[in-house]
Amino acid sequence: MKSYQKLAEHQHERITCLGRMTRYTIKFHS
């Protein structure tokens, strides 16, 4: 269960980073 929580946190970090990159890309392309 502990490893699962760590995996979820890592997944959340990846999603956050991806969202940030997407936002920057949209800003630059606009």
Secondary structure, DSSP 8 states (H G I E B T S, - for coil): -HHHHHHHHHHHHHHHHHHHHHHHHHHHH-
